[in-house]
Amino acid sequence: MAIETTAPKARLQGRIQRVSINGFRSLADVRDLELPQLTVLIGANGSGKSNLIRFFEMLAWMLRGQNLQEFVTRNGGGDDQLYMGARRTPRMNGEISIITDRGVNDYRFGLAHVSGNDTLMFVDEAYRYSGRQFETKAKWMLLQAGGREASLVAANHQTARVVVSLLKRCTTYQFHDTSAHANIKLPWDMTDFTWLRSDGANLAPILLRMQETQISRYKTIVQQIARVLPGFAEFELQPAYGKLALRWRSVHSEKTFGAHLTSDGSLRLFCLLTLLNLPEEMLPDVMFFDEPELGLHPHAIELVAEMIKTLAKARQIFIATQSPHMVDCFALDDVIVANNHDGATQLRTLPHEHYQRWLDEEYFVSDVGLDEPAAQGV
């Protein structure tokens, strides 16, 4: 089907080029993993693909300042963040390379388990900048270790600011919670419209802002929803006492429907199509989508996938999915496959030159990635 999307301005100040992870959850030993502009993570249940997303989620928490310990507490304690627990893996290490037009900004850190209160402590932290004109890497600039929060946040250096600026706004969008008490079903502060929250809680205020200040984008959102949900006519956004509830009207009736009368798949579609149509100043530079296909019709999956590909021209995007239909919307070079061997996640790319003959024989990308027909000939 024909896809209509709102194309963002091409802007890429920096992107994550490479990552090494040792000891974070199931990521026991990931070395120099190259990350493209658009990454589609696939793998079976329990393969650990979501742990790559959780790693960057942890980075975002700890580089916002005074938040690493909150992340650890919310996620089960320090022991649960380490591969097979602290007894087997007392320390985790990470190294991230961020490439810009001027060069490469590297950041590394080491976190050790503190058994007394089941937290994590910095035992190593450093950064460096290597300009494009240099053939060798610069020396690491060491930061003070031994603290509970990242010292990089307070470092008065351009490289530190570049790393913090990009990574602290890494956002994971997961619109899974559509239960009776989900935030998206509650009236929300109508002034909370700076950016869309990761669970879609402030969708109604965001839509109202689009309606008032970005009418063409708002109309595009409505039109795209109507293409997937033919009964959808318009959102009805009426603030009351400073709060705003999500409501919409059907083409078949003047009655309006609240979020509590809306299907789970429709609510997720509202969130995704709104997010993917937001102006660039309302979007982070790096975006993660955890199973965005959940509850969506195949036509909706195609629409969302095409919009993600358009947005990836200006934003670095990661998708974790188990949907063959979603995977088949992307190129082989975008795919990273997660496999679990003895509790450790292994991540590998699918080189185009190696698997092209299977695509030529009318296999789909999901066949190559999930079922590995090429293994028979290697």
C-alpha positions as CSV (number, residue, x, y, z in Angstrom):
1,M,0.0,0.0,0.0
2,A,1.1,3.6,-0.6
3,I,2.7,5.2,2.4
4,E,2.4,8.9,3.3
5,T,4.9,10.1,5.8
6,T,6.1,13.4,7.2
7,A,9.8,13.5,6.4
8,P,12.0,15.1,9.1
9,K,14.8,17.4,8.3
10,A,18.1,15.5,7.9
11,R,20.0,16.2,11.1
12,L,22.5,14.0,12.7
13,Q,24.8,15.5,15.2
14,G,26.1,12.2,16.4
15,R,25.3,8.5,16.6
16,I,26.5,5.5,18.5
17,Q,29.0,3.8,16.2
18,R,30.2,0.9,18.3
19,V,29.7,-0.7,21.7
20,S,31.5,-3.3,23.9
21,I,29.7,-4.7,26.9
22,N,31.1,-7.2,29.4
23,G,29.0,-8.5,32.3
24,F,25.7,-6.7,32.0
25,R,22.8,-9.2,32.5
26,S,23.0,-11.8,29.7
27,L,25.5,-9.7,27.7
28,A,28.6,-11.5,29.1
29,D,31.0,-10.5,26.3
30,V,30.0,-8.3,23.5
31,R,33.0,-6.9,21.7
32,D,33.1,-4.0,19.2
33,L,29.6,-4.5,18.0
34,E,29.0,-2.1,15.0
35,L,25.7,-0.3,15.2
36,P,24.2,1.0,12.0
37,Q,21.9,4.0,11.8
38,L,18.9,1.7,11.9
39,T,19.2,-1.6,13.9
40,V,16.6,-4.3,13.9
41,L,17.2,-6.8,16.8
42,I,15.7,-10.2,16.4
43,G,15.8,-13.4,18.3
44,A,13.8,-16.0,20.3
45,N,12.2,-15.4,23.7
46,G,15.0,-15.2,26.3
47,S,17.7,-14.6,23.7
48,G,18.6,-11.3,25.4
49,K,17.9,-8.9,22.6
50,S,16.1,-6.6,25.0
51,N,19.1,-6.5,27.3
52,L,21.0,-4.4,24.7
53,I,18.2,-1.9,24.9
54,R,18.3,-2.1,28.8
55,F,22.0,-1.3,28.7
56,F,21.4,2.0,26.9
57,E,18.5,2.7,29.2
58,M,20.9,2.3,32.1
59,L,23.3,4.7,30.4
60,A,20.6,7.3,30.0
61,W,19.6,7.1,33.6
62,M,23.2,7.4,34.9
63,L,24.1,10.3,32.6
64,R,21.1,12.4,33.7
65,G,22.9,12.8,37.0
66,Q,22.2,11.1,40.4
67,N,20.1,8.4,38.8
68,L,22.2,5.2,38.4
69,Q,21.2,4.0,41.8
70,E,17.5,4.7,41.1
71,F,17.8,2.6,37.9
72,V,19.5,-0.2,39.9
73,T,16.8,-0.1,42.6
74,R,14.0,-0.1,40.2
75,N,15.4,-3.1,38.3
76,G,16.0,-5.5,41.2
77,G,19.3,-4.4,42.7
78,G,23.0,-4.6,41.7
79,D,23.2,-8.3,41.7
80,D,20.5,-8.6,39.0
81,Q,22.4,-6.3,36.6
82,L,25.4,-8.6,36.5
83,Y,25.8,-11.7,34.3
84,M,24.8,-14.7,36.4
85,G,25.0,-12.5,39.5
86,A,27.8,-10.8,41.4
87,R,29.3,-14.1,42.7
88,R,30.2,-15.0,39.1
89,T,30.5,-11.5,37.6
90,P,31.5,-9.0,40.4
91,R,32.1,-6.2,37.8
92,M,30.6,-5.0,34.5
93,N,32.4,-2.9,31.9
94,G,31.1,-0.8,29.0
95,E,32.7,1.2,26.2
96,I,30.7,3.3,23.7
97,S,32.0,5.1,20.6
98,I,30.0,8.1,19.4
99,I,30.9,9.4,15.9
100,T,30.3,13.0,14.8
101,D,31.3,15.0,11.8
102,R,34.5,16.0,13.6
103,G,35.7,12.7,15.0
104,V,35.0,9.9,17.5
105,N,34.1,10.5,21.2
106,D,34.7,7.4,23.4
107,Y,33.4,6.7,26.9
108,R,34.2,3.8,29.1
109,F,33.1,2.8,32.6
110,G,33.4,-0.1,35.1
111,L,30.8,-0.8,37.8
112,A,31.5,-3.2,40.7
113,H,29.0,-4.8,43.0
114,V,28.7,-3.5,46.6
115,S,27.4,-6.4,48.5
116,G,26.4,-4.5,51.7
117,N,23.4,-2.7,50.0
118,D,23.3,-4.5,46.7
119,T,24.2,-1.5,44.6
120,L,26.9,-0.7,42.0
121,M,29.9,1.6,42.4
122,F,32.1,3.2,39.7
123,V,35.6,1.6,39.7
124,D,36.6,3.0,36.3
125,E,35.5,5.9,34.2
126,A,37.2,7.7,31.3
127,Y,36.6,9.5,28.0
128,R,38.6,10.6,25.0
129,Y,38.3,12.3,21.7
130,S,40.0,11.3,18.5
131,G,39.8,13.6,15.5
132,R,39.3,12.3,12.0
133,Q,42.7,13.6,11.0
134,F,44.5,11.3,13.5
135,E,45.3,7.7,12.6
136,T,45.7,6.5,16.2
137,K,43.3,6.8,19.1
138,A,43.9,9.6,21.7
139,K,44.8,8.8,25.3
140,W,42.1,8.2,27.8
141,M,41.2,11.0,30.2
142,L,40.6,9.4,33.6
143,L,37.8,10.5,35.9
144,Q,37.6,10.0,39.6
145,A,36.3,6.6,40.5
146,G,34.8,5.2,43.7
147,G,31.5,7.1,43.5
148,R,27.9,5.9,43.2
149,E,27.1,8.2,40.2
150,A,28.8,9.1,37.0
151,S,31.6,11.7,37.2
152,L,31.3,12.3,33.4
153,V,28.2,14.4,34.0
154,A,30.2,17.1,35.9
155,A,33.3,17.0,33.6
156,N,34.0,20.4,32.1
157,H,35.1,19.2,28.7
158,Q,33.6,19.3,25.2
159,T,33.9,15.5,24.7
160,A,32.2,14.8,28.0
161,R,29.4,17.2,27.0
162,V,28.9,15.5,23.6
163,V,28.7,12.0,25.2
164,V,26.3,13.1,28.0
165,S,24.1,15.1,25.6
166,L,23.6,12.2,23.2
167,L,23.3,9.3,25.7
168,K,21.2,10.9,28.5
169,R,18.3,11.4,26.1
170,C,18.3,7.9,24.7
171,T,14.6,6.9,25.1
172,T,13.0,3.5,25.0
173,Y,9.4,3.6,23.8
174,Q,7.3,0.7,25.0
175,F,3.6,1.2,24.8
176,H,2.7,-2.2,26.3
177,D,0.8,-1.1,29.4
178,T,-2.8,-0.7,28.4
179,S,-4.2,-2.2,31.6
180,A,-7.1,-0.6,33.5
181,H,-4.8,1.6,35.5
182,A,-2.3,2.4,32.8
183,N,-1.2,6.1,32.6
184,I,-2.5,6.5,29.1
185,K,-6.0,5.9,30.4
186,L,-5.8,8.5,33.1
187,P,-6.5,12.3,32.8
188,W,-3.0,13.9,32.4
189,D,-1.5,17.3,33.1
190,M,-2.4,19.3,30.0
191,T,0.9,21.3,30.2
192,D,3.1,18.1,29.9
193,F,3.7,18.4,26.2
194,T,7.5,18.9,25.8
195,W,8.1,15.4,24.5
196,L,6.1,12.1,24.4
197,R,6.7,10.0,27.5
198,S,8.1,6.5,27.0
199,D,4.8,4.9,28.0
200,G,2.6,7.3,26.1
201,A,1.1,8.7,29.3
202,N,0.9,12.3,28.0
203,L,-0.4,11.4,24.5
204,A,-3.5,13.6,24.9
205,P,-1.5,16.8,25.8
206,I,0.9,16.1,22.9
207,L,-2.0,15.7,20.5
208,L,-3.6,19.0,21.7
209,R,-0.3,20.8,21.2
210,M,-0.1,19.4,17.7
211,Q,-3.6,20.5,17.0
212,E,-2.9,24.0,18.2
213,T,0.6,24.6,16.9
214,Q,1.4,21.9,14.2
215,I,-1.9,21.5,12.4
216,S,-0.5,19.9,9.3
217,R,1.3,17.2,11.4
218,Y,-1.8,16.7,13.5
219,K,-4.0,16.2,10.3
220,T,-1.4,13.7,9.1
221,I,-1.7,11.7,12.3
222,V,-5.5,11.6,12.1
223,Q,-5.4,10.6,8.4
224,Q,-2.8,7.8,9.0
225,I,-4.9,6.4,11.9
226,A,-8.0,6.5,9.8
227,R,-6.3,4.4,7.1
228,V,-5.7,1.6,9.5
229,L,-8.9,2.1,11.6
230,P,-11.6,3.1,9.1
231,G,-14.0,3.9,11.9
232,F,-11.8,6.6,13.4
233,A,-12.9,10.2,12.7
234,E,-11.1,12.6,15.1
235,F,-9.7,13.1,18.5
236,E,-11.8,15.0,21.0
237,L,-9.5,16.9,23.3
238,Q,-11.3,19.0,25.9
239,P,-9.2,20.0,29.0
240,A,-11.0,20.0,32.4
241,Y,-9.5,21.5,35.6
242,G,-6.0,21.4,34.1
243,K,-6.2,17.8,33.1
244,L,-6.8,16.2,29.7
245,A,-8.1,12.8,28.9
246,L,-7.7,10.9,25.7
247,R,-11.0,10.7,23.8
248,W,-11.9,10.2,20.1
249,R,-15.0,10.1,17.9
250,S,-16.1,7.5,15.5
251,V,-17.4,8.1,11.9
252,H,-20.5,6.1,12.8
253,S,-21.7,8.1,15.8
254,E,-21.4,11.5,17.6
255,K,-20.5,9.6,20.8
256,T,-16.9,10.0,21.9
257,F,-14.9,7.1,23.3
258,G,-12.3,7.2,26.1
259,A,-9.1,5.3,26.3
260,H,-10.9,2.7,28.5
261,L,-13.2,1.9,25.6
262,T,-10.4,1.6,23.1
263,S,-8.6,-1.6,22.1
264,D,-5.1,-2.2,23.2
265,G,-3.8,-2.3,19.6
266,S,-5.5,1.0,18.8
267,L,-4.0,2.8,21.8
268,R,-0.5,1.6,20.8
269,L,-1.2,2.7,17.2
270,F,-2.2,6.2,18.4
271,C,1.1,6.4,20.4
272,L,3.3,5.2,17.6
273,L,1.8,7.3,14.8
274,T,1.9,10.4,17.0
275,L,5.5,9.8,18.0
276,L,6.7,9.2,14.4
277,N,5.1,12.4,13.2
278,L,6.5,14.7,15.9
279,P,8.8,17.6,14.9
280,E,12.5,17.0,15.4
281,E,12.8,19.3,18.4
282,M,10.5,16.9,20.3
283,L,12.6,13.8,19.6
284,P,15.8,12.4,21.1
285,D,18.8,11.6,18.9
286,V,18.7,7.9,19.7
287,M,15.4,6.1,19.9
288,F,14.6,2.5,21.0
289,F,11.4,0.6,20.2
290,D,10.7,-2.5,22.2
291,E,8.3,-4.8,20.2
292,P,6.4,-1.9,18.5
293,E,4.4,-4.4,16.5
294,L,2.5,-5.7,19.6
295,G,-1.2,-5.9,18.8
296,L,-0.9,-4.2,15.4
297,H,-2.6,-5.4,12.2
298,P,-0.1,-6.3,9.4
299,H,-1.1,-3.1,7.4
300,A,-0.3,-1.0,10.5
301,I,3.0,-2.8,10.9
302,E,3.9,-1.8,7.3
303,L,3.0,1.8,7.9
304,V,4.9,2.0,11.2
305,A,8.0,0.4,9.6
306,E,8.0,2.8,6.6
307,M,7.7,5.7,8.9
308,I,10.6,4.4,11.1
309,K,12.8,4.1,8.0
310,T,12.0,7.7,7.1
311,L,12.8,8.9,10.6
312,A,16.0,6.9,10.6
313,K,17.5,9.4,8.1
314,A,17.7,11.9,10.9
315,R,17.7,9.8,14.1
316,Q,19.5,6.6,15.1
317,I,16.8,3.9,15.8
318,F,16.9,0.5,17.4
319,I,14.0,-1.9,17.2
320,A,13.6,-5.2,19.2
321,T,11.0,-7.4,17.6
322,Q,9.8,-11.0,17.3
323,S,7.6,-10.3,14.3
324,P,8.6,-11.8,11.0
325,H,6.3,-9.3,9.3
326,M,8.1,-6.4,10.9
327,V,11.5,-7.8,10.1
328,D,10.6,-8.3,6.4
329,C,10.0,-4.5,6.1
330,F,13.7,-3.8,6.6
331,A,16.9,-4.6,4.8
332,L,19.2,-7.5,5.7
333,D,22.0,-5.0,6.6
334,D,19.8,-3.5,9.3
335,V,19.4,-6.8,11.2
336,I,21.3,-8.0,14.3
337,V,20.5,-11.5,15.5
338,A,20.5,-12.4,19.2
339,N,21.2,-16.0,20.2
340,N,21.6,-17.4,23.7
341,H,24.3,-19.9,24.4
342,D,24.6,-21.3,28.0
343,G,22.9,-18.1,29.4
344,A,25.1,-15.6,27.4
345,T,23.7,-13.5,24.6
346,Q,25.6,-13.5,21.3
347,L,24.9,-10.8,18.8
348,R,25.8,-11.1,15.1
349,T,25.1,-9.2,11.9
350,L,23.9,-10.8,8.7
351,P,26.4,-9.7,6.0
352,H,24.6,-8.9,2.8
353,E,27.1,-10.6,0.5
354,H,26.9,-13.8,2.5
355,Y,23.1,-14.2,2.5
356,Q,22.1,-12.5,-0.7
357,R,21.7,-15.8,-2.6
358,W,19.1,-16.8,-0.2
359,L,17.2,-13.6,-0.8
360,D,17.6,-14.2,-4.5
361,E,15.9,-17.6,-4.1
362,E,12.9,-15.7,-2.6
363,Y,13.6,-16.3,1.1
364,F,12.5,-13.4,3.3
365,V,14.8,-11.5,5.6
366,S,13.0,-13.1,8.6
367,D,13.7,-16.6,7.1
368,V,17.4,-15.8,7.0
369,G,17.6,-14.2,10.4
370,L,15.3,-16.4,12.4
371,D,15.5,-19.8,10.6
372,E,19.0,-19.4,9.2
373,P,18.6,-21.4,5.9
374,A,22.2,-20.3,5.0
375,A,23.5,-22.5,7.8
376,Q,23.0,-25.5,5.6
377,G,25.4,-24.1,3.1
378,V,28.1,-22.7,5.3
